[in-house]
Amino acid sequence: MEGPSPAGEDATTPEAAFTALRPLLFSVAYRLLGRPADAEDAVQESWLRFARAPAEVRDPRSWLIQVVTRLCLDQLRSARERHEQPSGIWLPEPVLTGESVAEDPLDTVERRDLLSLGALAMLQRLSPSERAALVLHEAIGLSHGEVAQVLGVSDAGSRQLLARARRRVAADPARQPAPSPAMHRRLVAALRAAFDSGDTGQLVGLLRDDAVLVPDTGGELAAPPSPLVGRATILHYLAGWAALRWYTAADVEVNGEPGILFHAGGEPAYLVTFVVDAEGRVQLALNVGGPTKLAYTKRQGLRLPA
């Protein structure tokens, strides 16, 4: 993304103010849009507007959050049909984080609420305004009054949007009690080991009876045409997939959580992340693949384990 460079900047300059806020702005836009490249475009446009803004802008953080949010809302309202696949499935595009990549756009973002791929998929169920209200209040920490100002609604309207959003996603797996990070990592490591061995029978105790696998390869790679529901159905599919042995499975960090990258000769093919229940079993598996869906992750400078 083009924009100001942090090198040699005075901390009071517009360039320095924007550079310090860029990770936060990216996290807002990415949560709302689910596409990192589109999020970068929104952040870049916010910089262009900020650079032209009157010098009287006293609170760059609030001003830029409002601009980025409104840019994203405009995009969501004008292009909702773009994401739909023939199967009706659309998953957000992942971002590799932590030591998995040379460039982590979320590295300095303090609040990681609503950043997992499961949470981003959940947000797709909300209207643009509901999504923005939930993200701005729960993930960014804005007050009801601040959310109202960003969205151009009354304080009561902001509260209504947030309440409606919370009701609509209350039963989503991403809103349920989660295991400890250590338990989550152990589960994903066990899943990856099962794929490494080709023995998907090891997965039986790792999946809930009502587990769901949701695939989205943008129509570019083989994938089930609809979500797979139930442990037996998922295991049957994975057994056939594992038998092909075309891939190498690697542990990676995806959107701040452990995931598995399936690659062939270092070329990413599929990224899988998991929503895990409090007992450490998979509730929901999100399988994102294909050159288009993983284009951003390739740009990040993937670091595969030796």
SESE-79472 format. One record per atom (N, C-alpha, C, O): x negated, z, y. Coordinates in steps of 0.02 Angstrom, whole numbers, padded with zeros to 5 digits, always signed. Layout:
N
XZY...
// end
This chain:
306
-00042+00000-00059+00000+00000+00000-00043+00000+00062-00090+00040+00066-00029-00043+00109-00065-00046+00172-00042+00013+00215+00012+00040+00206-00085+00033+00262-00067+00089+00305-00128+00118+00336-00183+00091+00327-00121+00172+00372-00179+00202+00405-00228+00230+00356-00209+00253+00302-00291+00228+00374-00343+00256+00331-00359+00326+00356-00362+00338+00416-00369+00374+00310-00382+00443+00332-00452+00454+00359-00464+00505+00391-00497+00407+00349-00567+00418+00367-00576+00426+00442-00554+00383+00480-00608+00480+00463-00626+00489+00533-00569+00499+00580-00577+00490+00640-00510+00519+00556-00453+00526+00600-00451+00594+00632-00469+00644+00602-00429+00596+00695-00412+00658+00729-00348+00684+00698-00300+00646+00688-00346+00749+00683-00288+00778+00649-00224+00773+00690-00169+00781+00664-00231+00760+00757-00172+00756+00800-00146+00685+00808-00095+00676+00840-00179+00635+00781-00159+00566+00790-00099+00550+00746-00090+00582+00694-00059+00499+00765-00005+00477+00722-00030+00456+00653+00003+00469+00602-00088+00424+00651-00116+00402+00587-00129+00461+00541-00113+00459+00481-00159+00514+00569-00174+00573+00529-00110+00607+00505-00105+00629+00448-00061+00612+00550+00002+00644+00532+00036+00606+00475+00061+00636+00428+00036+00540+00480+00068+00500+00428+00030+00505+00362+00060+00512+00309-00036+00501+00366-00076+00504+00305-00064+00569+00267-00060+00569+00206-00058+00624+00304-00046+00689+00272+00022+00691+00238+00032+00725+00188+00071+00655+00267+00139+00656+00241+00153+00602+00189+00205+00603+00157+00107+00556+00180+00120+00498+00137+00140+00518+00065+00189+00491+00039+00104+00565+00032+00126+00583-00036+00197+00610-00038+00235+00594-00084+00215+00652+00011+00283+00678+00014+00333+00622+00022+00385+00620-00012+00319+00575+00067+00365+00520+00080+00372+00476+00018+00427+00453+00002+00317+00464-00016+00320+00424-00078+00363+00460-00129+00403+00428-00164+00356+00526-00134+00395+00563-00184+00470+00560-00168+00511+00558-00214+00488+00561-00104+00558+00554-00085+00584+00485-00105+00636+00479-00138+00548+00433-00085+00570+00365-00098+00572+00350-00173+00618+00317-00197+00522+00373-00210+00520+00360-00282+00578+00395-00317+00608+00366-00362+00593+00457-00298+00649+00492-00329+00715+00454-00317+00757+00450-00361+00722+00426-00258+00784+00392-00241+00790+00324-00273+00843+00304-00296+00735+00286-00275+00737+00217-00298+00720+00208-00371+00746+00162-00404+00677+00251-00398+00657+00244-00468+00609+00188-00481+00595+00172-00539+00583+00158-00429+00534+00103-00436+00476+00117-00388+00486+00115-00327+00417+00131-00415+00361+00151-00371+00341+00097-00321+00322+00113-00265+00344+00034-00341+00325-00019-00294+00374-00022-00236+00354-00030-00178+00439-00015-00250+00488-00013-00196+00480+00049-00153+00490+00046-00092+00460+00104-00184+00448+00165-00145+00390+00155-00097+00393+00176-00040+00337+00122-00120+00280+00107-00076+00302+00064-00018+00280+00074+00039+00345+00014-00031+00369-00029+00023+00408+00011+00075+00400+00000+00135+00449+00057+00052+00488+00098+00099+00442+00142+00141+00452+00150+00201+00391+00170+00110+00343+00212+00146+00305+00170+00197+00293+00192+00253+00285+00110+00177+00249+00066+00223+00293+00048+00283+00268+00047+00340+00356+00034+00271+00401+00018+00327+00410+00079+00372+00416+00071+00433+00411+00138+00343+00417+00198+00385+00356+00206+00430+00362+00228+00487+00297+00187+00405+00237+00190+00446+00241+00141+00504+00224+00158+00561+00265+00081+00491+00271+00031+00544+00318+00056+00599+00305+00045+00658+00372+00088+00579+00419+00114+00628+00390+00174+00665+00401+00183+00725+00354+00216+00629+00324+00275+00660+00271+00254+00710+00265+00284+00764+00233+00202+00694+00180+00179+00739+00209+00152+00804+00176+00153+00856+00272+00128+00801+00305+00102+00861+00349+00155+00895+00377+00142+00949+00354+00214+00864+00400+00265+00889+00376+00294+00955+00316+00294+00968+00422+00318+00995+00402+00350+01058+00357+00410+01045+00362+00443+00992+00315+00425+01092+00269+00481+01085+00306+00548+01082+00277+00599+01064+00371+00548+01101+00409+00610+01102+00429+00635+01033+00460+00687+01027+00413+00598+00980+00431+00622+00913+00393+00687+00901+00332+00686+00891+00429+00742+00902+00396+00808+00899+00387+00833+00827+00344+00875+00814+00427+00807+00782+00424+00831+00713+00417+00771+00667+00466+00747+00640+00354+00746+00657+00345+00687+00615+00373+00694+00545+00399+00646+00517+00368+00754+00516+00392+00764+00448+00467+00749+00443+00489+00710+00401+00506+00781+00486+00579+00771+00484+00597+00698+00501+00641+00669+00470+00563+00671+00551+00578+00603+00573+00564+00553+00516+00605+00509+00503+00506+00560+00484+00487+00513+00431+00530+00521+00368+00547+00472+00336+00547+00583+00351+00591+00593+00294+00658+00558+00306+00686+00527+00261+00683+00564+00367+00747+00532+00383+00741+00456+00378+00785+00423+00350+00688+00428+00406+00679+00356+00405+00672+00331+00333+00706+00283+00314+00630+00363+00293+00620+00341+00224+00685+00347+00184+00703+00301+00147+00720+00402+00193+00783+00411+00156+00833+00357+00174+00865+00329+00130+00840+00342+00238+00890+00292+00258+00869+00222+00236+00912+00181+00219+00805+00208+00236+00782+00144+00209+00800+00138+00135+00823+00085+00112+00791+00191+00098+00807+00191+00026+00882+00184+00015+00903+00148-00030+00921+00219+00054+00994+00215+00047+01018+00144+00061+01061+00119+00026+00990+00113+00113+01009+00043+00127+00993-00002+00068+01033-00045+00050+00935+00009+00038+00916-00032-00020+00961-00019-00079+00982-00066-00113+00976+00044-00093+01019+00061-00149+01089+00032-00141+01119+00008-00190+01115+00033-00081+01183+00009-00070+01188-00066-00071+01242-00094-00085+01133-00101-00058+01135-00174-00055+01112-00206-00119+01120-00267-00127+01083-00168-00165+01053-00199-00225+01068-00161-00289+01027-00159-00334+01127-00130-00293+01142-00091-00353+01147-00134-00415+01134-00109-00470+01165-00197-00409+01172-00239-00468+01105-00263-00495+01101-00286-00552+01053-00259-00454+00989-00287-00474+00961-00255-00537+00928-00288-00577+00973-00190-00546+00942-00154-00601+00975-00167-00668+00945-00153-00720+01035-00195-00669+01071-00199-00731+01041-00251-00778+01026-00307-00757+01031-00231-00840+01008-00275-00893+01068-00299-00933+01122-00269-00927+01060-00352-00973+01116-00374-01015+01144-00317-01058+01204-00316-01072+01102-00271-01078+01124-00215-01120+01159-00161-01079+01190-00115-01107+01154-00165-01012+01181-00112-00970+01134-00054-00961+01152-00005-00928+01074-00056-00991+01026-00001-00986+00976-00016-00931+00949-00071-00927+00964+00033-00888+00909+00029-00840+00878+00097-00833+00912+00146-00817+00813+00101-00846+00776+00163-00838+00727+00156-00780+00703+00101-00766+00713+00211-00745+00663+00209-00692+00595+00188-00720+00580+00196-00779+00554+00161-00675+00486+00142-00695+00440+00202-00688+00442+00238-00638+00397+00213-00738+00356+00274-00738+00296+00270-00691+00275+00216-00671+00270+00329-00676+00207+00336-00639+00162+00381-00681+00181+00436-00699+00102+00357-00696+00054+00398-00731+00022+00447-00682+00007+00430-00625+00013+00509-00706-00011+00562-00662-00068+00600-00695-00085+00589-00753-00098+00646-00656-00151+00688-00683-00213+00649-00702-00232+00601-00668-00245+00670-00755-00308+00639-00776-00299+00573-00812-00348+00542-00833-00236+00551-00821-00223+00488-00856-00243+00428-00814-00253+00373-00841-00250+00437-00749-00262+00380-00705-00312+00396-00650-00324+00454-00634-00341+00343-00622-00387+00351-00566-00350+00366-00502-00376+00400-00458-00288+00340-00496-00249+00348-00434-00182+00379-00451-00139+00347-00482-00172+00441-00430-00110+00477-00441-00075+00486-00374-00096+00528-00334-00021+00448-00361+00012+00452-00296+00049+00517-00285+00070+00533-00229+00057+00557-00338+00093+00620-00333+00046+00680-00337+00069+00737-00343-00019+00667-00333-00069+00719-00345-00062+00779-00299-00069+00836-00322-00047+00768-00236-00044+00823-00188+00027+00845-00172+00038+00884-00126+00076+00820-00209+00145+00840-00198+00156+00909-00229+00150+00917-00290+00172+00958-00188+00177+01027-00212+00239+01037-00254+00236+01070-00307+00296+01011-00233+00358+01021-00269+00369+00964-00318+00372+00905-00298+00375+00980-00383+00382+00929-00435+00454+00926-00462+00466+00893-00512+00501+00959-00429+00571+00957-00451+00596+00885-00448+00580+00847-00403+00636+00867-00498+00669+00801-00501+00618+00744-00499+00631+00692-00468+00561+00753-00532+00511+00700-00535+00501+00674-00605+00473+00619-00614+00521+00711-00656+00512+00686-00724+00554+00624-00735+00603+00612-00698+00535+00583-00784+00573+00522-00797+00644+00539-00818+00691+00503-00802+00652+00594-00855+00720+00615-00874+00762+00632-00813+00821+00614-00810+00732+00666-00764+00769+00683-00703+00785+00621-00663+00840+00615-00635+00738+00574-00658+00751+00512-00622+00806+00472-00655+00848+00442-00620+00807+00470-00721+00861+00436-00757+00928+00469-00743+00979+00436-00734+00928+00535-00739+00988+00572-00723+01014+00554-00654+01074+00546-00644+00969+00547-00606+00988+00532-00537+01023+00464-00532+01063+00453-00486+01010+00418-00579+01042+00353-00577+01117+00358-00584+01153+00311-00566+01142+00413-00611+01214+00421-00621+01251+00439-00557+01312+00439-00555+01214+00454-00505+01244+00477-00442+01250+00420-00392+01213+00371-00396+01297+00427-00346+01300+00379-00291+01238+00388-00247+01205+00440-00251+01221+00338-00206+01162+00345-00164+01163+00409-00121+01112+00443-00115+01220+00424-00090+01223+00483-00047+01217+00547-00087+01184+00595-00065+01249+00550-00145+01243+00609-00188+01171+00619-00210+01145+00675-00210+01140+00564-00229+01070+00567-00251+01025+00594-00195+00983+00637-00207+01035+00567-00135+00994+00589-00079+01005+00663-00064+00958+00700-00050+01068+00685-00065+01082+00756-00051+01048+00801-00102+01019+00852-00083+01051+00783-00166+01020+00824-00218+00944+00825-00210+00913+00878-00215+00914+00767-00199+00841+00762-00193+00817+00800-00131+00770+00840-00136+00849+00789-00075+00826+00820-00013+00833+00896-00015+00791+00932+00012+00886+00920-00045+00898+00993-00047+00857+01026-00102+00822+01075-00089+00861+01001-00164+00829+01035-00220+00755+01019-00227+00716+01063-00244+00735+00957-00213+00666+00938-00224+00623+00945-00161+00565+00964-00165+00651+00931-00103+00612+00933-00041+00623+01000-00005+00581+01020+00036+00678+01034-00019+00689+01099+00011+00722+01099+00079+00716+01148+00116+00756+01044+00097+00790+01042+00161+00853+01085+00159+00885+01092+00107+00870+01114+00216+00931+01153+00222+00991+01106+00223+00984+01045+00230+01052+01135+00217+01112+01093+00221+01116+01058+00288+01136+00999+00292+01097+01093+00341+01099+01062+00407+01050+01004+00413+01065+00952+00443+00990+01013+00385+00940+00959+00387+00962+00900+00345+00953+00842+00366+00990+00913+00286+01015+00858+00245+01071+00821+00282+01073+00759+00281+01115+00858+00314+01169+00827+00352+01142+00781+00406+01168+00726+00416+01090+00802+00441+01061+00761+00494+01031+00697+00465+01040+00643+00493+00995+00703+00409+00964+00644+00378+01018+00594+00357+01010+00534+00367+01072+00619+00328+01123+00575+00300+01176+00554+00351+01218+00511+00337+01174+00585+00410+01223+00567+00461+01293+00592+00445+01342+00558+00460+01298+00651+00414+01362+00680+00397+01365+00751+00426+01316+00776+00453+01423+00782+00421+01430+00851+00444+01397+00898+00395+01381+00879+00339+01388+00960+00417+01361+01011+00372+01406+01020+00311+01382+01026+00255+01471+01020+00323+01519+01026+00267+01514+00965+00221+01518+00971+00160+01504+00906+00251+01497+00846+00210+01435+00848+00167+01436+00826+00109+01380+00876+00194+01319+00884+00155+01331+00930+00095+01308+00915+00040+01365+00985+00107+01379+01032+00053+01424+01000+00000+01414+01012-00060+01472+00960+00021+01516+00927-00027+01478+00877-00070+01489+00873-00130+01434+00839-00039+01393+00791-00077+01351+00827-00129+01346+00805-00186+01320+00881-00108+01277+00918-00155+01318+00948-00212+01297+00945-00270+01375+00977-00196+01417+01007-00248+01441+00954-00297+01442+00965-00357+01461+00896-00271+01484+00842-00315+01427+00816-00359+01437+00804-00418+01368+00810-00330+01310+00787-00370+01295+00836-00426+01284+00816-00483+01295+00900-00410+01280+00951-00461+01332+00950-00517+01315+00958-00575+01395+00941-00499+01447+00939-00551+01437+00879-00597+01446+00885-00658+01419+00822-00569+01414+00761-00608+01356+00762-00657+01358+00728-00708+01305+00801-00642+01246+00802-00687+01237+00869-00722+01186+00880-00755+01287+00913-00717+01279+00980-00745+01264+00980-00819+01225+01022-00843+01293+00933-00857+01284+00932-00929+01225+00888-00951+01212+00882-01011+01190+00857-00904+01135+00813-00922+01078+00853-00954+01063+00908-00932+01046+00824-01006+00990+00860-01038+00936+00882-00989+00905+00934-00998+00925+00842-00936+00872+00859-00888+00889+00921-00847+00845+00949-00814+00952+00944-00848+00972+01004-00811+00975+01066-00855+00990+01120-00830+00960+01058-00919+00965+01114-00965+00900+01154-00966+00848+01128-00944+00902+01216-00991+00840+01255-00996+00785+01218-01034+00798+01189-01087+00725+01218-01007+00670+01181-01036+00620+01229-01069+00619+01288-01053+00579+01203-01114+00528+01246-01145+00470+01258-01096+00469+01228-01042+00424+01300-01115+00365+01310-01074+00324+01246-01075+00328+01207-01123+00283+01234-01024+00240+01175-01024+00196+01171-01086+00185+01117-01113+00172+01229-01110+00129+01229-01170+00168+01206-01231+00142+01167-01271+00230+01229-01239+00271+01208-01295+00286+01133-01291+00286+01098-01342+00299+01110-01230+00313+01038-01220+00253+00997-01241+00261+00946-01276+00193+01018-01221+00133+00981-01239+00122+00981-01314+00103+00930-01343+00133+01038-01347+00124+01042-01419+00172+00995-01455+00153+00962-01504+00233+00992-01432+00282+00948-01464+00261+00875-01458+00263+00838-01507+00241+00855-01398+00222+00785-01388+00159+00768-01428+00153+00713-01455+00112+00815-01433+00053+00804-01474+00072+00795-01547+00043+00754-01582+00121+00834-01571+00144+00827-01640+00178+00760-01651+00170+00729-01703+00216+00738-01601+00249+00672-01606+00196+00617-01610+00201+00571-01651+00146+00621-01566+00094+00571-01566+00056+00571-01632+00038+00517-01658+00042+00630-01660+00008+00634-01725+00048+00601-01780+00020+00570-01825+00114+00608-01777+00156+00576-01827+00151+00500-01823+00149+00466-01875+00148+00474-01762+00140+00402-01755+00071+00379-01776+00062+00326-01806+00021+00419-01760-00048+00403-01782-00052+00396-01857-00086+00352-01883-00019+00441-01893-00022+00441-01966+00024+00389-01997+00016+00370-02055+00072+00365-01958+00122+00319-01985+00175+00353-02026+00218+00320-02055+00173+00419-02029+00221+00457-02069+00275+00486-02023+00269+00542-01998+00328+00447-02012+00380+00470-01966+00423+00524-01997+00465+00554-01963+00412+00539-02061+00447+00596-02091+00428+00661-02058+00466+00709-02059+00369+00662-02026+00348+00722-01990+00392+00736-01929+00391+00791-01901+00431+00685-01909+00471+00693-01849+00536+00730-01861+00569+00752-01814+00555+00739-01925+00621+00767-01941+00633+00833-01905+00686+00842-01874+00586+00878-01908+00596+00943-01877+00585+00945-01803+00594+00996-01771+00564+00887-01774+00549+00885-01702+00606+00858-01661+00605+00862-01599+00657+00829-01694+00714+00800-01659+00777+00840-01672+00788+00865-01727+00818+00847-01621+00883+00877-01631+00928+00830-01671+00917+00770-01671+00979+00858-01703+01027+00816-01740+01060+00765-01694+01074+00709-01714+01072+00786-01631+01107+00743-01584+01060+00709-01534+01081+00689-01480+00997+00702-01553+00948+00670-01509+00969+00598-01492+01004+00565-01531+00947+00575-01434+00962+00507-01411+00897+00474-01390+00856+00504-01356+00888+00411-01409+00831+00370-01387+00859+00314-01344+00901+00275-01366+00835+00310-01282+00857+00258-01235+00799+00211-01221+00748+00232-01196+00807+00146-01238+00754+00097-01227+00768+00053-01166+00825+00037-01152+00715+00035-01131+00721-00015-01078+00654-00052-01072+00605-00024-01047+00652-00113-01095+00592-00154-01089+00603-00213-01041+00564-00260-01040+00658-00210-01003+00672-00264-00957+00685-00330-00992+00680-00383-00960+00701-00328-01056+00713-00389-01094+00650-00426-01113+00654-00482-01138+00591-00396-01101+00528-00431-01113+00497-00415-01180+00456-00454-01205+00515-00359-01210+00489-00340-01276+00547-00319-01321+00601-00303-01297+00534-00321-01386+00586-00302-01433+00607-00229-01423+00564-00185-01415+00672-00218-01423+00699-00150-01415+00771-00151-01437+00803-00204-01435+00797-00095-01459+00868-00092-01476+00911-00112-01416+00893-00097-01359+00968-00145-01428+01010-00167-01373+01050-00112-01339+01079-00123-01286+01051-00053-01369+01088+00003-01341+01055+00068-01364+01014+00067-01409+01071+00124-01332+01040+00187-01352+01053+00203-01426+01106+00188-01453+01003+00233-01457+01009+00256-01526+01030+00330-01525+00998+00371-01493+01083+00345-01560+01112+00412-01558+01108+00445-01626+01129+00417-01676+01080+00505-01628+01075+00543-01690+01006+00538-01722+00975+00485-01721+00984+00594-01750+00917+00597-01779+00907+00545-01834+00855+00512-01836+00955+00537-01879+00948+00491-01935+00939+00419-01911+00897+00382-01937+00978+00400-01861+00974+00331-01834+00906+00320-01801+00875+00268-01811+00883+00369-01763+00819+00363-01729+00762+00359-01780+00717+00317-01773+00763+00401-01831+00710+00401-01881+00708+00335-01919+00654+00311-01934+00765+00307-01934+00767+00242-01969+00734+00188-01926+00695+00148-01952+00749+00188-01862+00718+00138-01817+00643+00150-01811+00604+00102-01815+00623+00212-01802+00552+00227-01792+00511+00214-01855+00452+00195-01850+00541+00223-01913+00505+00209-01975+00486+00135-01979+00430+00119-01998+00532+00092-01962+00516+00020-01961+00465+00002-01908+00422-00040-01919+00471+00035-01851+00425+00021-01796+00354+00044-01814+00306+00007-01804+00349+00104-01842+00283+00131-01859+00250+00091-01915+00188+00086-01917+00290+00062-01959+00262+00025-02015+00224-00037-01992+00180-00062-02028+00240-00062-01933+00206-00122-01908+00133-00108-01890+00090-00152-01896+00119-00047-01867+00050-00025-01852+00013-00073-01805-00046-00085-01814+00048-00098-01757+00016-00144-01709-00017-00106-01651-00053-00136-01612-00004-00042-01645-00018-00005-01585-00071+00049-01596-00087+00068-01653-00096+00074-01540-00133+00138-01538-00092+00185-01494-00071+00166-01439-00082+00246-01517-00043+00295-01478-00092+00342-01442-00139+00366-01472-00079+00354-01378-00123+00397-01338-00082+00446-01298-00027+00430-01274-00108+00507-01292-00076+00558-01249-00090+00541-01176-00147+00528-01157-00038+00542-01136-00045+00530-01064+00001+00578-01027+00046+00609-01057-00010+00584-00962+00037+00622-00920+00079+00572-00881+00052+00528-00847+00144+00579-00886+00191+00532-00855+00237+00572-00809+00273+00617-00832+00237+00556-00745+00280+00591-00698+00272+00667-00703+00320+00705-00698+00210+00689-00715+00195+00760-00717+00209+00794-00783+00202+00854-00788+00230+00756-00834+00245+00784-00899+00208+00746-00954+00190+00688-00944+00198+00777-01012+00164+00742-01067+00206+00685-01094+00267+00690-01100+00173+00630-01111+00206+00573-01141+00159+00537-01188+00102+00558-01197+00184+00484-01218+00144+00445-01265+00142+00372-01241+00193+00342-01228+00082+00345-01236+00072+00275-01221+00056+00238-01284+00009+00256-01321+00093+00185-01298+00078+00141-01354+00047+00078-01325+00078+00043-01285-00015+00065-01346-00050+00007-01318-00084-00032-01374-00096-00006-01428-00099-00093-01359-00136-00137-01405-00197-00162-01368-00192-00200-01321-00256-00140-01390-00318-00159-01357-00321-00138-01285-00351-00172-01244-00291-00081-01269-00292-00056-01201-00238-00084-01157-00232-00063-01099-00199-00131-01182-00144-00161-01143-00081-00120-01154-00055-00120-01210-00055-00087-01103+00005-00045-01112+00064-00086-01135+00077-00141-01109+00100-00061-01184+00160-00095-01209+00222-00052-01198+00272-00076-01172+00219+00011-01219+00275+00057-01211+00250+00125-01187+00196+00147-01207+00289+00157-01146+00277+00227-01126+00339+00266-01145+00395+00248-01128+00329+00321-01181+00386+00361-01203+00378+00432-01176+00325+00463-01184+00431+00457-01145+00432+00526-01123+00493+00560-01155+00538+00527-01181+00493+00626-01152+00543+00664-01190+00573+00720-01148+00538+00757-01114+00639+00726-01152+00673+00785-01126+00680+00833-01186+00708+00815-01237+00653+00893-01178+00645+00940-01234+00688+01001-01221+00690+01027-01165+00723+01025-01273+00765+01085-01264+00723+01148-01266+00662+01146-01278+00755+01205-01254+00719+01268-01248+00686+01289-01314+00640+01329-01313+00710+01261-01370+00680+01277-01436+00622+01230-01453+00592+01237-01506+00608+01182-01409+00552+01138-01422+00568+01078-01465+00525+01054-01502+00630+01054-01462+00650+00994-01498+00672+00940-01450+00698+00955-01395+00663+00877-01470+00679+00821-01427+00755+00814-01421+00790+00806-01471+00780+00816-01359+00850+00800-01345+00858+00726-01328+00905+00694-01349+00811+00701-01289+00816+00634-01262+00746+00603-01259+00700+00633-01233+00740+00543-01286+00677+00505-01282+00689+00443-01239+00737+00406-01251+00647+00433-01190+00652+00376-01145+00594+00329-01158+00536+00348-01148+00609+00268-01181+00558+00220-01201+00558+00162-01151+00604+00120-01152+00508+00160-01109+00502+00108-01057+00445+00062-01076+00390+00086-01091+00457-00003-01075+00404-00049-01095+00410-00117-01063+00459-00132-01028+00360-00158-01076+00359-00226-01050+00316-00233-00988+00306-00185-00952+00290-00293-00977+00244-00304-00920+00274-00286-00852+00239-00258-00810+00337-00302-00841+00367-00288-00776+00378-00213-00766+00361-00186-00713+00407-00181-00815+00422-00109-00809+00359-00067-00803+00360-00014-00772+00303-00091-00832+00241-00052-00830+00190-00082-00782+00131-00063-00785+00211-00127-00739+00164-00159-00693+00130-00108-00648+00070-00114-00636+00166-00060-00623+00136-00011-00578+00085+00032-00614+00032+00047-00586+00099+00052-00676+00052+00093-00712-00014+00056-00724-00067+00087-00725-00011-00009-00733-00072-00048-00743-00114-00048-00679-00176-00048-00682-00081-00048-00622-00117-00048-00558-00151+00019-00544-00197+00022-00504-00130+00071-00578-00155+00138-00562-00225+00152-00589-00255+00202-00569-00251+00110-00632-00316+00123-00661-00312+00170-00720-00338+00226-00718-00279+00147-00773-00267+00188-00832-00332+00210-00864-00378+00170-00874-00335+00275-00881-00393+00303-00917-00370+00322-00987-00335+00372-00995-00391+00284-01036-00372+00299-01105-00423+00346-01135-00482+00342-01120-00400+00392-01179-00447+00437-01212-00498+00398-01253-00482+00346-01281-00559+00423-01256-00612+00389-01294-00596+00391-01368-00635+00365-01408
// end
